[in-house]
Amino acid sequence: MALRPEHKSRTRTFAHPGRYNPVRVNCLTSNAGKHIRLYLEPGICLYDGLVKPLATMGISSASTTVFGGYFSSL
């Protein structure tokens, strides 16, 4: 099967106009930020275990790290 002429051209590539930064994740700190430790109750989904307690504290956005534990399903 022969390629049609329009398929013989090279795929277009784009060059990023800015400087290259080898650091893939940049972290910033804020004096208004808080560190909160929550203990998740067994049998409760992550959403309910994280979002509801944070909402009661007036927090509407956050990042999380889960240390340890076992999950029956994800």
Residue pairs with C-beta under 8 A, 6 or more apart in sequence:
34 59
36 54
36 57
36 59
36 62
38 49
38 50
38 53
38 54
40 46
40 49
40 50
40 69
41 49
46 66
50 62
50 64
54 60
54 62
